[in-house]
């Protein structure tokens, strides 16, 4: 069975919310070893959120 590699840039939307702001980050899951499961790279997502928070 063949695989297809798709590269999509992560996108985010920052908007005002009650008592603060809301960060919506869109990403695709990444297959792990042997393509038996997937990960969302939560550590990278948290790093992006921290960078956005620092920038504002």
Secondary structure as UniProt FT lines:
FT   STRAND          11..17
FT   TURN            18..19
FT   STRAND          20..26
FT   STRAND          30..31
FT   HELIX           33..35
FT   STRAND          38..39
FT   HELIX           42..55
//
